[in-house]
Amino acid sequence: SWHIPFVETQLDVAELARQEDMTVEEAGRYARYRFFAQAARQFGAEAVAVGHNADDQAETVLMNLLRGSGLAGLGGMRPVGRVPAAEELVLLRPLLHTSRTDIEAYCTAHQLQPRHDESNRDISYFRNRIRHQLLPLLAAFNPQIKPHLGQLAQVVQADYDLLQQLFQAEWPDLLAGQGTGWLALWRAAWRELPVSWQRLALRQAVLAVRPLQTEIGFRSIEQARELALQESPGAQAHLPGDVTLTVGYERLFFALPDTAVPLDAPQISKRVPLPVPGRVNLSGGWVLETAVVAQPDLTTIQNNPDPWMAYVDGDAAGSLFVRSRLPGERFQPLGLDGRSAKLKDVMINRKIARELRPYWPIVANEEHAVWLVGHQIDERVRVMAASQNIWQMRCYQQK
C-alpha cells in the first residue's frame, strides 16, 4: 500500500550450514546478511535496517554471557554498524531500544498483522531457550531484567569503544601482512601489548578473516593467547570460525582452511651434512649454524631461554647432518630421564602444525636425533659438568 518494492529469495539453510561447516543459526545469519547486501546494491541503497528490538538485545547479552564472552559480547548489538562482509553498507537497528511489548502494542493500535516465524518457538535453538525459559525465570527475580541487560550493554559499549579507539592506533604497527583468507601480526609487537589488547588483537584478527563470525568466546581466545606467548614455533591453535592460528618465528598467522599462507618456519626436504663449525641453508631464508664454544659457562647453557639455540656435547653427538623425520622414529627428549618417545608424538605435543611436521628440520647423527630444531635436544647429548667439547647450534631466519 506504500508502494515500496519487495524482494524475496529462498534457499536451503541446512544445506548451506553443511557446505560451510556452520551451525544452522550461523548459516541463517550468513544467508540473511548476504541477501540484504545484494538487495541493497541492487537498489542503490546505502544502508540496511533490521528489526532487532530491546528484547533481542537482552537475549544476546545473556547468550554471550553464558558463552564466556568478553566486553565485545557483553556489549550486545549496536544501533549503528556495518553490514557483515559488506563494509560499504551501514547497518541500522532503529528498534533496538524499543521493547517487543511496545512494538506489539503499536501493531494492535494501527491494525497491523505481523508475520510470526514458527522457528522462534523451537527451543532446540539456544536463543529460543533463553527467550522462553531463562528470561522468564530471571524476571521472577527482577521484573526489570530486560531493560537492565540493555543498560549493561550500553555501558559496556561505551567502555569498549574507548578501548577500541586507543587500540586502533596500535593496529597498523601490529599488522604484518594480509591476503585473501589470511592475516599476520608481528609477534614481538603483539607480545608487548597489555593483556586486554592482546585479546582484542586476536579477536580482531579472527573477524578480519571471518567477518561473519559472531561467537568468539573467552576460552578459545585465551588458549590462543597463551600459546602465542610461549616460545613454540610452528604451534597451532584453533579459533572460532574455523580460523587457525599458527605461531611463526616473527609473526602470528591467522588463516582459513586450504589457504596458502607465507609461513615463516624452517623446512628441509633432503639430508644435508652439518659441519661444526659451519652452516646449512634451509627453506624460506632460514639458516642452521654451528660453532664450537670456546669458553663455556655451564650455568648460562643450562638456563638458555632461546628455543632456537641449543648446546650439545660434541663428543657425544659425533658427525651431524640435518634431515626431516623418519617413519616411526624415536628419540630420548631431555627431561624424560632417558625414556624414549616417538618423534611424531613429540611434534604433536609441541603443537607443531601438521603441514610443517613432515619437513621440520632435525639435527641427527647416524644413531639418533640430536635436536628437534626449536624445541628439544636428546638426553644423550646433553651438556654436563664434565663435557670438554661443547657445540652451539642456532637456527634463525635471515633478514
C-alpha positions in Angstrom: 0.0 0.0 0.0 3.0 2.3 0.4 4.4 1.3 -3.0 7.7 0.1 -1.5 9.5 -2.6 -3.6 9.6 -6.0 -2.0 12.3 -8.6 -2.7 12.4 -12.2 -1.6 14.6 -15.2 -2.0 14.6 -18.8 -0.9 17.4 -21.2 0.0 18.1 -24.4 1.9 19.8 -23.1 5.1 20.5 -26.6 6.4 22.4 -27.4 3.2 24.3 -24.1 3.4 25.3 -25.0 7.0 26.6 -28.3 5.8 28.6 -26.8 3.0 30.1 -24.0 5.0 30.6 -26.1 8.2 28.4 -23.8 10.3 25.5 -24.3 12.7 22.1 -23.8 11.2 21.8 -20.5 13.2 25.1 -19.2 11.8 24.2 -20.2 8.3 20.8 -18.5 8.6 22.5 -15.3 9.7 25.1 -15.5 7.0 22.4 -16.1 4.3 20.3 -13.2 5.5 23.0 -10.6 5.5 24.3 -11.8 2.2 20.8 -11.3 0.8 20.4 -7.9 2.4 23.7 -6.7 0.9 22.7 -8.0 -2.6 19.3 -6.3 -2.4 20.8 -3.0 -1.2 23.3 -3.0 -4.0 20.5 -3.8 -6.5 18.5 -0.7 -5.5 21.5 1.5 -4.8 20.8 1.8 -1.1 23.4 2.9 1.4 22.0 1.2 4.5 20.2 -1.9 5.6 17.7 -1.7 8.5 16.9 -4.8 10.6 14.2 -5.3 13.2 16.2 -6.3 16.4 14.5 -4.9 19.5 15.3 -4.4 23.2 14.2 -8.0 24.0 16.6 -9.3 21.3 19.3 -7.3 22.9 18.7 -8.8 26.3 18.8 -12.3 24.8 22.0 -11.5 23.0 23.8 -10.2 26.1 22.7 -13.3 28.1 23.8 -15.6 25.3 27.2 -14.1 25.2 27.5 -14.1 29.0 26.7 -17.8 29.1 29.4 -18.4 26.4 32.0 -16.7 28.5 32.3 -13.7 26.3 34.4 -10.6 26.9 33.4 -6.9 26.6 32.6 -7.2 22.9 30.0 -9.8 23.6 28.6 -8.2 26.8 28.0 -5.0 24.7 25.5 -6.9 22.6 24.3 -5.4 19.3 24.9 -1.9 18.1 22.3 0.6 16.9 24.6 1.5 14.0 27.3 -0.6 12.5 28.4 -2.1 9.2 26.8 -5.0 7.3 28.9 -8.1 7.8 31.1 -8.8 4.7 29.8 -5.6 3.1 31.6 -2.8 4.9 30.4 -0.2 2.5 26.8 -0.6 3.7 25.6 0.9 7.0 23.6 -1.5 9.3 20.8 0.2 11.3 18.8 -1.2 14.2 16.2 1.5 14.8 14.1 -0.6 17.2 17.0 -1.7 19.4 15.8 0.3 22.4 12.1 -0.5 21.9 10.6 -3.4 23.7 8.7 -6.2 22.0 5.6 -5.3 24.1 5.7 -1.7 22.7 6.1 -3.0 19.2 3.1 -5.4 19.6 1.0 -2.6 21.1 1.8 -0.3 18.1 0.8 -3.1 15.7 -2.5 -3.5 17.5 -3.2 0.2 17.6 -2.6 0.5 13.8 -4.3 -2.7 12.8 -1.1 -4.3 11.6 -0.8 -8.1 11.3 2.8 -9.0 11.8 4.3 -12.2 10.5 5.4 -14.8 13.0 8.3 -17.1 12.4 7.4 -20.5 13.7 11.0 -21.4 14.2 11.2 -18.8 17.0 9.2 -21.3 19.2 11.7 -24.1 18.7 13.6 -24.5 22.0 16.2 -26.7 20.3 17.8 -23.3 19.4 20.0 -21.7 22.1 18.4 -18.2 21.7 14.9 -19.6 22.0 15.7 -21.5 25.2 16.9 -18.2 26.6 13.8 -16.4 25.4 11.2 -18.9 26.5 12.9 -20.5 29.6 15.7 -18.5 31.1 14.4 -14.9 30.8 11.0 -15.6 32.3 12.9 -17.3 35.2 15.1 -14.3 35.7 12.1 -12.0 35.6 10.8 -13.7 38.7 13.9 -12.4 40.5 13.9 -9.0 38.8 10.9 -7.8 36.6 13.3 -5.2 35.0 15.8 -7.8 33.9 15.4 -7.0 30.2 15.9 -3.2 30.4 18.8 -3.8 32.9 20.5 -6.1 30.5 20.0 -3.4 27.8 21.6 -0.8 30.2 24.5 -3.1 30.8 25.1 -3.4 27.0 25.1 0.4 26.6 27.6 0.9 29.5 29.9 -1.8 28.1 29.7 -0.5 24.6 30.9 2.9 25.7 33.9 1.4 27.6 34.7 -1.0 24.7 34.6 1.9 22.2 37.2 3.8 24.2 39.3 0.7 24.4 38.9 0.2 20.6 39.8 3.8 19.9 43.0 3.5 21.8 43.8 0.1 20.3 43.3 1.1 16.7 46.2 3.5 16.9 48.4 0.3 17.6 46.9 -1.9 14.8 48.9 -0.6 11.8 52.1 -1.4 13.7 50.8 -4.9 14.5 49.7 -5.8 11.0 52.5 -7.8 9.3 50.5 -8.8 6.2 47.1 -9.7 4.9 45.6 -11.5 1.9 42.5 -13.5 0.9 41.6 -15.7 3.8 44.7 -14.9 6.0 46.2 -12.2 8.1 49.5 -11.9 10.0 50.5 -9.9 13.1 54.1 -9.1 14.3 54.6 -11.4 17.2 57.1 -9.3 19.2 54.9 -6.2 18.9 51.8 -8.2 19.9 53.6 -9.6 23.0 54.4 -6.1 24.2 50.7 -5.2 24.4 48.7 -5.1 27.6 46.8 -8.4 28.1 43.4 -6.8 27.2 44.9 -5.5 23.9 46.4 -8.9 23.2 43.0 -10.5 23.4 41.5 -7.6 21.4 44.1 -8.1 18.6 43.3 -11.9 18.4 39.6 -11.2 18.2 40.1 -8.5 15.5 42.3 -10.9 13.5 39.6 -13.6 13.6 37.0 -11.1 12.4 39.3 -9.9 9.7 39.5 -13.3 8.1 35.9 -14.4 9.1 33.8 -11.2 9.2 30.5 -13.0 9.9 31.8 -14.9 13.0 29.8 -13.8 16.0 30.6 -16.5 18.6 34.2 -15.7 19.8 34.3 -16.9 23.4 36.9 -16.1 26.0 38.2 -19.6 26.4 39.3 -20.0 22.8 40.9 -16.6 22.7 42.7 -17.1 26.0 44.1 -20.5 24.9 45.4 -19.0 21.7 46.9 -16.1 23.6 48.8 -18.4 26.0 50.1 -20.4 23.0 51.3 -17.3 21.2 53.1 -16.1 24.3 55.1 -19.4 24.6 58.2 -20.0 22.6 56.5 -22.6 20.4 57.5 -22.1 16.7 55.1 -23.9 14.4 52.5 -24.4 17.1 48.8 -24.1 16.2 45.6 -23.1 17.9 42.1 -23.4 16.5 39.9 -20.3 16.9 36.2 -19.9 16.2 35.0 -19.7 12.6 37.5 -22.5 11.6 40.3 -20.0 11.8 43.7 -21.5 12.6 46.4 -19.5 14.4 50.0 -20.7 13.5 52.9 -19.3 15.6 55.8 -18.3 13.4 59.3 -17.1 14.2 58.4 -13.4 13.9 54.7 -13.5 13.0 51.3 -14.9 14.1 49.3 -16.2 11.2 45.5 -16.5 11.1 44.1 -18.4 8.2 41.0 -20.2 6.9 41.2 -23.8 5.8 43.1 -24.5 2.5 44.5 -21.0 2.4 48.1 -20.6 1.2 49.9 -18.6 3.9 53.6 -17.5 3.7 54.6 -19.2 7.0 58.0 -18.3 8.4 59.1 -21.7 9.6 62.2 -23.7 8.8 61.8 -26.7 6.5 64.1 -29.2 4.8 63.4 -31.9 2.2 66.7 -33.8 2.0 69.6 -35.0 4.2 72.5 -32.5 4.3 75.8 -32.8 6.3 76.1 -30.3 9.1 79.8 -29.2 9.7 81.0 -27.9 13.0 81.7 -25.0 12.8 79.6 -24.3 9.7 76.1 -23.7 8.4 73.3 -25.2 6.3 70.7 -23.2 4.4 67.1 -24.2 4.9 63.9 -23.1 3.1 62.4 -19.6 3.4 65.8 -17.9 4.2 66.3 -20.0 7.3 69.9 -20.9 8.4 71.2 -23.6 10.8 74.6 -22.5 12.1 77.0 -24.3 14.4 80.0 -23.2 16.4 82.4 -24.5 19.0 82.0 -22.9 22.4 85.5 -21.7 23.4 84.8 -20.7 27.0 81.6 -22.5 28.1 79.6 -21.3 31.1 77.5 -24.3 32.3 75.0 -22.1 34.1 74.3 -20.0 31.0 74.0 -23.1 28.9 71.6 -24.9 31.3 69.4 -21.7 31.6 69.4 -21.0 27.9 66.0 -19.3 27.2 66.2 -19.3 23.4 64.4 -22.3 21.8 66.2 -21.6 18.6 69.6 -22.2 20.2 70.8 -25.5 21.6 74.0 -26.7 23.2 75.3 -30.3 23.0 78.2 -32.3 24.0 80.2 -32.6 20.7 81.9 -35.8 21.7 78.6 -37.5 22.4 76.9 -36.0 19.3 79.6 -37.1 16.7 79.1 -36.4 13.0 76.0 -34.4 12.3 73.6 -33.8 9.5 70.2 -32.2 9.0 67.2 -34.1 7.7 63.4 -34.5 8.1 61.9 -37.1 10.4 62.0 -40.8 9.6 58.9 -43.1 9.8 58.4 -44.4 13.3 61.5 -42.5 14.6 62.1 -42.3 18.3 64.5 -40.3 20.4 65.1 -39.5 24.1 63.9 -35.9 24.8 65.8 -34.1 27.5 63.8 -34.2 30.8 62.3 -37.7 30.4 65.1 -39.4 32.4 66.2 -41.4 29.4 62.8 -42.6 28.3 62.2 -42.6 24.6 59.3 -41.1 22.7 58.1 -41.1 19.1 59.4 -38.0 17.4 55.9 -37.6 15.8 54.3 -37.6 19.2 56.7 -35.0 20.5 55.9 -32.8 17.5 52.2 -33.1 18.2 52.7 -32.4 21.9 54.7 -29.4 20.9 51.8 -28.3 18.7 53.9 -28.1 15.5 51.5 -27.6 12.7 50.5 -30.8 10.8 51.6 -29.4 7.5 55.1 -28.4 8.9 55.9 -31.7 10.6 57.0 -33.8 7.6 59.8 -31.4 6.7 60.6 -29.9 10.1 64.5 -29.9 10.4 66.1 -32.4 12.7 69.8 -32.4 13.6 70.9 -36.0 13.8 73.8 -38.4 13.8 73.8 -41.9 12.4 72.2 -43.4 15.5 69.5 -41.0 16.6 68.0 -37.5 16.5 70.1 -34.9 18.3 67.9 -31.8 18.2 64.3 -31.2 17.2 65.1 -27.7 16.0 63.4 -25.0 18.0 62.2 -27.5 20.7 64.2 -30.3 22.4 67.6 -32.0 22.4 68.2 -35.6 23.0 69.2 -36.7 26.6 72.3 -38.5 25.3 73.9 -35.3 24.0 73.2 -33.0 26.9 76.0 -30.8 28.3 77.3 -31.9 31.7 80.0 -30.5 34.0 82.5 -33.0 32.6 81.8 -32.1 29.0 85.0 -30.9 27.3 83.8 -30.3 23.7 80.6 -28.1 23.6 78.9 -27.1 20.4 76.3 -24.4 19.9 73.6 -24.8 17.3 71.5 -21.9 16.2 68.6 -21.6 13.8 67.4 -18.2 12.5 65.8 -16.5 9.6 67.9 -14.1 7.6 66.5 -10.7 7.1 
